[in-house]
Amino acid sequence: MNQYTPPKVWTWNKPNGGAFASINRPVAGPTHEKELPVGKHPLQLYSLATPN
């Protein structure tokens, strides 16, 4: 059996998978900072472009 030692800092070497390669990124969290829009109701649901 091989003795594999993972690197201390893992980086994602993004392969070219075509048009849909970036849909499932192995990183979590926001990809950019943006102010959320303020609506006219006190409780707002933010699920832009999701089926929720």
mmCIF file as gemmi writes it, N, C-alpha and C atoms, coordinates in Angstrom:
data_model
loop_
_atom_site.group_PDB
_atom_site.id
_atom_site.type_symbol
_atom_site.label_atom_id
_atom_site.label_alt_id
_atom_site.label_comp_id
_atom_site.label_asym_id
_atom_site.label_entity_id
_atom_site.label_seq_id
_atom_site.pdbx_PDB_ins_code
_atom_site.Cartn_x
_atom_site.Cartn_y
_atom_site.Cartn_z
_atom_site.occupancy
_atom_site.B_iso_or_equiv
_atom_site.pdbx_formal_charge
_atom_site.auth_seq_id
_atom_site.auth_asym_id
_atom_site.pdbx_PDB_model_num
ATOM 1 N N . MET Axp A 1 ? 0.841 -1.188 0 1 0 ? 1 A 1
ATOM 2 C CA . MET Axp A 1 ? 0 0 0 1 0 ? 1 A 1
ATOM 3 C C . MET Axp A 1 ? 0.881 1.244 0 1 0 ? 1 A 1
ATOM 4 N N . ASN Axp A 2 ? 0.465 2.238 -0.74 1 0 ? 2 A 1
ATOM 5 C CA . ASN Axp A 2 ? 1.19 3.496 -0.829 1 0 ? 2 A 1
ATOM 6 C C . ASN Axp A 2 ? 0.973 4.328 0.426 1 0 ? 2 A 1
ATOM 7 N N . GLN Axp A 3 ? 1.992 5.039 0.86 1 0 ? 3 A 1
ATOM 8 C CA . GLN Axp A 3 ? 1.865 5.94 2.011 1 0 ? 3 A 1
ATOM 9 C C . GLN Axp A 3 ? 1.634 7.356 1.481 1 0 ? 3 A 1
ATOM 10 N N . TYR Axp A 4 ? 0.376 7.705 1.322 1 0 ? 4 A 1
ATOM 11 C CA . TYR Axp A 4 ? 0.021 9.023 0.794 1 0 ? 4 A 1
ATOM 12 C C . TYR Axp A 4 ? -0.052 10.027 1.927 1 0 ? 4 A 1
ATOM 13 N N . THR Axp A 5 ? 0.61 11.152 1.765 1 0 ? 5 A 1
ATOM 14 C CA . THR Axp A 5 ? 0.544 12.243 2.73 1 0 ? 5 A 1
ATOM 15 C C . THR Axp A 5 ? -0.084 13.445 2.028 1 0 ? 5 A 1
ATOM 16 N N . PRO Axp A 6 ? -1.259 13.871 2.487 1 0 ? 6 A 1
ATOM 17 C CA . PRO Axp A 6 ? -1.897 15.017 1.832 1 0 ? 6 A 1
ATOM 18 C C . PRO Axp A 6 ? -1.122 16.303 2.096 1 0 ? 6 A 1
ATOM 19 N N . PRO Axp A 7 ? -1.214 17.275 1.205 1 0 ? 7 A 1
ATOM 20 C CA . PRO Axp A 7 ? -0.519 18.543 1.424 1 0 ? 7 A 1
ATOM 21 C C . PRO Axp A 7 ? -1.13 19.309 2.588 1 0 ? 7 A 1
ATOM 22 N N . LYS Axp A 8 ? -0.337 20.192 3.201 1 0 ? 8 A 1
ATOM 23 C CA . LYS Axp A 8 ? -0.841 20.981 4.33 1 0 ? 8 A 1
ATOM 24 C C . LYS Axp A 8 ? -1.934 21.944 3.886 1 0 ? 8 A 1
ATOM 25 N N . VAL Axp A 9 ? -1.779 22.529 2.713 1 0 ? 9 A 1
ATOM 26 C CA . VAL Axp A 9 ? -2.791 23.426 2.163 1 0 ? 9 A 1
ATOM 27 C C . VAL Axp A 9 ? -3.266 22.816 0.851 1 0 ? 9 A 1
ATOM 28 N N . TRP Axp A 10 ? -4.558 22.471 0.823 1 0 ? 10 A 1
ATOM 29 C CA . TRP Axp A 10 ? -5.119 21.845 -0.369 1 0 ? 10 A 1
ATOM 30 C C . TRP Axp A 10 ? -5.59 22.915 -1.33 1 0 ? 10 A 1
ATOM 31 N N . THR Axp A 11 ? -5.25 22.779 -2.589 1 0 ? 11 A 1
ATOM 32 C CA . THR Axp A 11 ? -5.733 23.692 -3.616 1 0 ? 11 A 1
ATOM 33 C C . THR Axp A 11 ? -6.47 22.894 -4.67 1 0 ? 11 A 1
ATOM 34 N N . TRP Axp A 12 ? -7.487 23.51 -5.222 1 0 ? 12 A 1
ATOM 35 C CA . TRP Axp A 12 ? -8.306 22.863 -6.238 1 0 ? 12 A 1
ATOM 36 C C . TRP Axp A 12 ? -7.742 23.189 -7.608 1 0 ? 12 A 1
ATOM 37 N N . ASN Axp A 13 ? -7.222 22.186 -8.283 1 0 ? 13 A 1
ATOM 38 C CA . ASN Axp A 13 ? -6.749 22.355 -9.654 1 0 ? 13 A 1
ATOM 39 C C . ASN Axp A 13 ? -7.944 22.142 -10.565 1 0 ? 13 A 1
ATOM 40 N N . LYS Axp A 14 ? -8.536 23.23 -10.971 1 0 ? 14 A 1
ATOM 41 C CA . LYS Axp A 14 ? -9.791 23.205 -11.708 1 0 ? 14 A 1
ATOM 42 C C . LYS Axp A 14 ? -9.606 22.546 -13.078 1 0 ? 14 A 1
ATOM 43 N N . PRO Axp A 15 ? -10.175 21.367 -13.288 1 0 ? 15 A 1
ATOM 44 C CA . PRO Axp A 15 ? -10.061 20.73 -14.6 1 0 ? 15 A 1
ATOM 45 C C . PRO Axp A 15 ? -11.047 21.347 -15.587 1 0 ? 15 A 1
ATOM 46 N N . ASN Axp A 16 ? -10.766 21.19 -16.85 1 0 ? 16 A 1
ATOM 47 C CA . ASN Axp A 16 ? -11.683 21.682 -17.869 1 0 ? 16 A 1
ATOM 48 C C . ASN Axp A 16 ? -12.744 20.619 -18.084 1 0 ? 16 A 1
ATOM 49 N N . GLY Axp A 17 ? -13.94 20.876 -17.598 1 0 ? 17 A 1
ATOM 50 C CA . GLY Axp A 17 ? -15.021 19.914 -17.726 1 0 ? 17 A 1
ATOM 51 C C . GLY Axp A 17 ? -16.145 20.409 -18.603 1 0 ? 17 A 1
ATOM 52 N N . GLY Axp A 18 ? -15.89 21.424 -19.383 1 0 ? 18 A 1
ATOM 53 C CA . GLY Axp A 18 ? -16.92 21.934 -20.271 1 0 ? 18 A 1
ATOM 54 C C . GLY Axp A 18 ? -17.719 23.06 -19.637 1 0 ? 18 A 1
ATOM 55 N N . ALA Axp A 19 ? -18.916 23.27 -20.147 1 0 ? 19 A 1
ATOM 56 C CA . ALA Axp A 19 ? -19.746 24.399 -19.728 1 0 ? 19 A 1
ATOM 57 C C . ALA Axp A 19 ? -20.23 24.275 -18.291 1 0 ? 19 A 1
ATOM 58 N N . PHE Axp A 20 ? -20.38 23.071 -17.781 1 0 ? 20 A 1
ATOM 59 C CA . PHE Axp A 20 ? -20.937 22.88 -16.448 1 0 ? 20 A 1
ATOM 60 C C . PHE Axp A 20 ? -19.877 22.507 -15.413 1 0 ? 20 A 1
ATOM 61 N N . ALA Axp A 21 ? -18.624 22.765 -15.689 1 0 ? 21 A 1
ATOM 62 C CA . ALA Axp A 21 ? -17.543 22.371 -14.792 1 0 ? 21 A 1
ATOM 63 C C . ALA Axp A 21 ? -17.561 23.15 -13.484 1 0 ? 21 A 1
ATOM 64 N N . SER Axp A 22 ? -18.053 24.372 -13.486 1 0 ? 22 A 1
ATOM 65 C CA . SER Axp A 22 ? -17.988 25.196 -12.274 1 0 ? 22 A 1
ATOM 66 C C . SER Axp A 22 ? -19.257 25.127 -11.441 1 0 ? 22 A 1
ATOM 67 N N . ILE Axp A 23 ? -20.194 24.259 -11.764 1 0 ? 23 A 1
ATOM 68 C CA . ILE Axp A 23 ? -21.435 24.18 -10.995 1 0 ? 23 A 1
ATOM 69 C C . ILE Axp A 23 ? -21.175 23.65 -9.591 1 0 ? 23 A 1
ATOM 70 N N . ASN Axp A 24 ? -20.44 22.57 -9.476 1 0 ? 24 A 1
ATOM 71 C CA . ASN Axp A 24 ? -20.164 21.962 -8.173 1 0 ? 24 A 1
ATOM 72 C C . ASN Axp A 24 ? -18.737 22.285 -7.753 1 0 ? 24 A 1
ATOM 73 N N . ARG Axp A 25 ? -18.575 23.414 -7.065 1 0 ? 25 A 1
ATOM 74 C CA . ARG Axp A 25 ? -17.261 23.801 -6.564 1 0 ? 25 A 1
ATOM 75 C C . ARG Axp A 25 ? -17.014 23.125 -5.225 1 0 ? 25 A 1
ATOM 76 N N . PRO Axp A 26 ? -15.794 22.709 -4.933 1 0 ? 26 A 1
ATOM 77 C CA . PRO Axp A 26 ? -15.499 22.114 -3.632 1 0 ? 26 A 1
ATOM 78 C C . PRO Axp A 26 ? -15.171 23.155 -2.569 1 0 ? 26 A 1
ATOM 79 N N . VAL Axp A 27 ? -15.694 24.349 -2.705 1 0 ? 27 A 1
ATOM 80 C CA . VAL Axp A 27 ? -15.484 25.394 -1.707 1 0 ? 27 A 1
ATOM 81 C C . VAL Axp A 27 ? -16.845 25.838 -1.197 1 0 ? 27 A 1
ATOM 82 N N . ALA Axp A 28 ? -16.903 26.178 0.067 1 0 ? 28 A 1
ATOM 83 C CA . ALA Axp A 28 ? -18.165 26.591 0.674 1 0 ? 28 A 1
ATOM 84 C C . ALA Axp A 28 ? -18.133 28.084 0.964 1 0 ? 28 A 1
ATOM 85 N N . GLY Axp A 29 ? -19.3 28.642 1.122 1 0 ? 29 A 1
ATOM 86 C CA . GLY Axp A 29 ? -19.39 30.035 1.519 1 0 ? 29 A 1
ATOM 87 C C . GLY Axp A 29 ? -19.646 30.962 0.352 1 0 ? 29 A 1
ATOM 88 N N . PRO Axp A 30 ? -19.737 32.242 0.648 1 0 ? 30 A 1
ATOM 89 C CA . PRO Axp A 30 ? -20.042 33.213 -0.4 1 0 ? 30 A 1
ATOM 90 C C . PRO Axp A 30 ? -18.88 33.368 -1.374 1 0 ? 30 A 1
ATOM 91 N N . THR Axp A 31 ? -19.205 33.653 -2.606 1 0 ? 31 A 1
ATOM 92 C CA . THR Axp A 31 ? -18.168 33.872 -3.612 1 0 ? 31 A 1
ATOM 93 C C . THR Axp A 31 ? -17.901 35.355 -3.837 1 0 ? 31 A 1
ATOM 94 N N . HIS Axp A 32 ? -18.763 36.21 -3.285 1 0 ? 32 A 1
ATOM 95 C CA . HIS Axp A 32 ? -18.563 37.651 -3.379 1 0 ? 32 A 1
ATOM 96 C C . HIS Axp A 32 ? -19.346 38.329 -2.258 1 0 ? 32 A 1
ATOM 97 N N . GLU Axp A 33 ? -18.968 39.565 -1.959 1 0 ? 33 A 1
ATOM 98 C CA . GLU Axp A 33 ? -19.656 40.325 -0.92 1 0 ? 33 A 1
ATOM 99 C C . GLU Axp A 33 ? -20.624 41.29 -1.586 1 0 ? 33 A 1
ATOM 100 N N . LYS Axp A 34 ? -21.857 41.319 -1.067 1 0 ? 34 A 1
ATOM 101 C CA . LYS Axp A 34 ? -22.871 42.172 -1.67 1 0 ? 34 A 1
ATOM 102 C C . LYS Axp A 34 ? -23.91 42.507 -0.611 1 0 ? 34 A 1
ATOM 103 N N . GLU Axp A 35 ? -24.379 43.738 -0.626 1 0 ? 35 A 1
ATOM 104 C CA . GLU Axp A 35 ? -25.466 44.136 0.264 1 0 ? 35 A 1
ATOM 105 C C . GLU Axp A 35 ? -26.742 43.439 -0.179 1 0 ? 35 A 1
ATOM 106 N N . LEU Axp A 36 ? -27.484 42.888 0.773 1 0 ? 36 A 1
ATOM 107 C CA . LEU Axp A 36 ? -28.76 42.284 0.429 1 0 ? 36 A 1
ATOM 108 C C . LEU Axp A 36 ? -29.789 43.382 0.202 1 0 ? 36 A 1
ATOM 109 N N . PRO Axp A 37 ? -30.656 43.205 -0.768 1 0 ? 37 A 1
ATOM 110 C CA . PRO Axp A 37 ? -31.674 44.225 -1.006 1 0 ? 37 A 1
ATOM 111 C C . PRO Axp A 37 ? -32.671 44.276 0.145 1 0 ? 37 A 1
ATOM 112 N N . VAL Axp A 38 ? -33.198 45.455 0.412 1 0 ? 38 A 1
ATOM 113 C CA . VAL Axp A 38 ? -34.169 45.635 1.487 1 0 ? 38 A 1
ATOM 114 C C . VAL Axp A 38 ? -35.553 45.717 0.863 1 0 ? 38 A 1
ATOM 115 N N . GLY Axp A 39 ? -36.425 44.829 1.294 1 0 ? 39 A 1
ATOM 116 C CA . GLY Axp A 39 ? -37.786 44.807 0.763 1 0 ? 39 A 1
ATOM 117 C C . GLY Axp A 39 ? -38.732 45.61 1.63 1 0 ? 39 A 1
ATOM 118 N N . LYS Axp A 40 ? -40 45.597 1.272 1 0 ? 40 A 1
ATOM 119 C CA . LYS Axp A 40 ? -40.983 46.378 2.014 1 0 ? 40 A 1
ATOM 120 C C . LYS Axp A 40 ? -41.564 45.622 3.193 1 0 ? 40 A 1
ATOM 121 N N . HIS Axp A 41 ? -41.269 44.337 3.339 1 0 ? 41 A 1
ATOM 122 C CA . HIS Axp A 41 ? -41.772 43.538 4.451 1 0 ? 41 A 1
ATOM 123 C C . HIS Axp A 41 ? -40.65 43.279 5.457 1 0 ? 41 A 1
ATOM 124 N N . PRO Axp A 42 ? -40.98 43.102 6.753 1 0 ? 42 A 1
ATOM 125 C CA . PRO Axp A 42 ? -39.941 42.909 7.76 1 0 ? 42 A 1
ATOM 126 C C . PRO Axp A 42 ? -39.211 41.566 7.635 1 0 ? 42 A 1
ATOM 127 N N . LEU Axp A 43 ? -39.858 40.567 7.061 1 0 ? 43 A 1
ATOM 128 C CA . LEU Axp A 43 ? -39.228 39.255 6.894 1 0 ? 43 A 1
ATOM 129 C C . LEU Axp A 43 ? -39.07 38.986 5.402 1 0 ? 43 A 1
ATOM 130 N N . GLN Axp A 44 ? -37.833 38.808 4.972 1 0 ? 44 A 1
ATOM 131 C CA . GLN Axp A 44 ? -37.561 38.59 3.554 1 0 ? 44 A 1
ATOM 132 C C . GLN Axp A 44 ? -36.894 37.235 3.363 1 0 ? 44 A 1
ATOM 133 N N . LEU Axp A 45 ? -37.218 36.571 2.279 1 0 ? 45 A 1
ATOM 134 C CA . LEU Axp A 45 ? -36.595 35.302 1.923 1 0 ? 45 A 1
ATOM 135 C C . LEU Axp A 45 ? -35.7 35.547 0.718 1 0 ? 45 A 1
ATOM 136 N N . TYR Axp A 46 ? -34.416 35.218 0.867 1 0 ? 46 A 1
ATOM 137 C CA . TYR Axp A 46 ? -33.457 35.418 -0.205 1 0 ? 46 A 1
ATOM 138 C C . TYR Axp A 46 ? -33.06 34.066 -0.764 1 0 ? 46 A 1
ATOM 139 N N . SER Axp A 47 ? -33.644 33.686 -1.871 1 0 ? 47 A 1
ATOM 140 C CA . SER Axp A 47 ? -33.249 32.452 -2.545 1 0 ? 47 A 1
ATOM 141 C C . SER Axp A 47 ? -33.267 32.705 -4.045 1 0 ? 47 A 1
ATOM 142 N N . LEU Axp A 48 ? -32.436 33.631 -4.466 1 0 ? 48 A 1
ATOM 143 C CA . LEU Axp A 48 ? -32.389 34.031 -5.861 1 0 ? 48 A 1
ATOM 144 C C . LEU Axp A 48 ? -31.904 32.883 -6.74 1 0 ? 48 A 1
ATOM 145 N N . ALA Axp A 49 ? -32.664 32.566 -7.742 1 0 ? 49 A 1
ATOM 146 C CA . ALA Axp A 49 ? -32.314 31.548 -8.741 1 0 ? 49 A 1
ATOM 147 C C . ALA Axp A 49 ? -32.171 30.155 -8.144 1 0 ? 49 A 1
ATOM 148 N N . THR Axp A 50 ? -32.895 29.878 -7.076 1 0 ? 50 A 1
ATOM 149 C CA . THR Axp A 50 ? -32.913 28.529 -6.513 1 0 ? 50 A 1
ATOM 150 C C . THR Axp A 50 ? -34.354 28.04 -6.497 1 0 ? 50 A 1
ATOM 151 N N . PRO Axp A 51 ? -34.554 26.732 -6.506 1 0 ? 51 A 1
ATOM 152 C CA . PRO Axp A 51 ? -35.925 26.22 -6.52 1 0 ? 51 A 1
ATOM 153 C C . PRO Axp A 51 ? -36.607 26.226 -5.16 1 0 ? 51 A 1
ATOM 154 N N . ASN Axp A 52 ? -36.022 26.844 -4.161 1 0 ? 52 A 1
ATOM 155 C CA . ASN Axp A 52 ? -36.617 26.838 -2.817 1 0 ? 52 A 1
ATOM 156 C C . ASN Axp A 52 ? -37.78 27.797 -2.719 1 0 ? 52 A 1
